[in-house]
């Protein structure tokens, strides 16, 4: 299974929310299975951790980020250093501002 996480649909993430839905539809068509879509208020840290506890191939995240975390629907950290191990061995696509500065392992980013 693949988890598509799209916590917000505001002015800043309007385009990424559209991309999240197109990815969801395409993954379902190409894989022959329906990915898990966590969006809006359902897109919370606990729900993400629970989904990633199963047999998940990857996470496609579309929302707000900071240099050390991806944010959930409440603005709290959905994925950060405290629960990063739940994505170990899986691919992660994060369509979120600044999320790769620190969270992805680049401790000395070239561009800030």
Rosetta blueprint (number, residue, H / E / L):
1 X L
2 X E
3 X E
4 X E
5 X E
6 X E
7 X L
8 X L
9 X L
10 X L
11 X L
12 X L
13 X L
14 X H
15 X H
16 X H
17 X H
18 X H
19 X H
20 X H
21 X H
22 X H
23 X H
24 X H
25 X H
26 X H
27 X H
28 X H
29 X H
30 X H
31 X H
32 X L
33 X L
34 X L
35 X L
36 X E
37 X E
38 X E
39 X E
40 X H
41 X H
42 X H
43 X L
44 X L
45 X H
46 X H
47 X H
48 X H
49 X H
50 X H
51 X H
52 X H
53 X L
54 X L
55 X L
56 X L
57 X L
58 X E
59 X E
60 X E
61 X E
62 X E
63 X L
64 X L
65 X E
66 X E
67 X L
68 X L
69 X E
70 X E
71 X E
72 X L
73 X L
74 X L
75 X L
76 X L
77 X E
78 X E
79 X E
80 X E
81 X L
82 X L
83 X L
84 X H
85 X H
86 X H
87 X H
88 X L
89 X L
90 X L
91 X E
92 X E
93 X E
94 X E
95 X E
96 X L
97 X L
98 X L
99 X L
100 X L
101 X L
102 X L
103 X L
104 X L
105 X L
106 X L
107 X L
108 X L
109 X L
110 X L
111 X L
112 X L
